[in-house]
Amino acid sequence: VAELWGWKLPVAALKYWIRGIPQPGADFDDAEFIAAEARRFRQSGWLVEPAEYREVDGLALPTRLRLEGEGAVLTVLVSHWGAAAP
């Protein structure tokens, strides 16, 4: 991502952000939670806005993630939550 577009996207944080939570061990601020679901938080220079939560195996997981930082706005859409492939 940095090579192609010049954005310093914290890839290690994405596995947490896509689940609607801040990366553990890293500071975050500007957080807004409603009923234990993150609506927004800022971490590693990026504004993270998970949305459109769906219950999956008893967990509320977002199906939309908006990321804003480094002069870019990225939207990630999740069409299916399931077990990771081996």
C-alpha positions as CSV (number, residue, x, y, z in Angstrom):
1,V,0.0,0.0,0.0
2,A,2.8,2.4,0.9
3,E,4.7,1.6,-2.3
4,L,1.6,1.9,-4.6
5,W,-0.2,4.8,-3.0
6,G,2.2,6.3,-0.4
7,W,-0.2,5.5,2.5
8,K,1.3,4.1,5.7
9,L,-1.6,1.8,6.5
10,P,-1.0,-0.1,9.7
11,V,-1.6,-3.6,8.3
12,A,-1.1,-5.4,11.7
13,A,-4.0,-3.3,13.1
14,L,-6.4,-4.2,10.3
15,K,-7.2,-7.7,11.7
16,Y,-8.6,-5.9,14.8
17,W,-10.2,-3.0,13.0
18,I,-12.1,-5.2,10.7
19,R,-13.7,-6.7,13.8
20,G,-14.6,-3.3,15.1
21,I,-12.0,-3.1,17.9
22,P,-8.8,-1.1,18.4
23,Q,-5.5,-2.9,18.2
24,P,-4.5,-4.1,21.7
25,G,-1.4,-2.4,23.2
26,A,-1.7,0.6,20.9
27,D,-3.1,3.9,22.1
28,F,-6.4,5.1,20.7
29,D,-8.6,8.1,21.2
30,D,-11.7,9.9,20.0
31,A,-13.6,6.7,20.7
32,E,-17.4,6.4,20.6
33,F,-19.1,3.1,21.6
34,I,-22.8,2.4,21.6
35,A,-24.0,-0.8,23.3
36,A,-20.5,-2.3,23.2
37,E,-20.2,-1.7,19.4
38,A,-17.5,0.8,18.3
39,R,-18.9,3.6,16.2
40,R,-15.5,5.3,15.7
41,F,-12.0,5.5,17.2
42,R,-8.7,7.0,16.1
43,Q,-5.6,4.9,16.1
44,S,-2.2,5.0,14.4
45,G,-3.2,8.2,12.7
46,W,-6.3,6.7,11.1
47,L,-10.0,7.4,11.9
48,V,-11.7,4.0,12.0
49,E,-15.5,3.8,11.7
50,P,-17.0,0.3,11.8
51,A,-20.7,0.2,10.9
52,E,-23.6,-2.0,10.0
53,Y,-23.0,-4.7,12.6
54,R,-24.4,-8.2,12.2
55,E,-24.5,-11.0,14.8
56,V,-22.2,-13.9,13.8
57,D,-21.9,-16.8,16.2
58,G,-22.9,-14.7,19.1
59,L,-20.6,-11.8,18.2
60,A,-21.5,-8.4,16.8
61,L,-19.2,-7.9,13.8
62,P,-19.2,-5.0,11.4
63,T,-20.0,-5.5,7.7
64,R,-18.7,-2.0,6.7
65,L,-15.4,-0.3,7.8
66,R,-14.5,3.2,6.8
67,L,-10.9,4.2,7.3
68,E,-9.7,7.8,6.9
69,G,-6.0,8.8,7.1
70,E,-2.9,9.8,5.1
71,G,-5.1,11.9,2.9
72,A,-7.2,8.9,1.9
73,V,-10.6,7.4,2.6
74,L,-10.9,3.6,2.3
75,T,-14.1,1.6,2.6
76,V,-14.0,-2.2,3.3
77,L,-17.2,-4.2,2.8
78,V,-17.6,-7.6,4.4
79,S,-20.1,-9.8,2.6
80,H,-19.5,-12.9,4.6
81,W,-18.1,-13.7,8.0
82,G,-16.8,-17.3,8.4
83,A,-14.0,-19.4,9.7
84,A,-10.5,-18.7,8.3
85,A,-9.2,-21.1,5.8
86,P,-6.4,-23.4,7.0
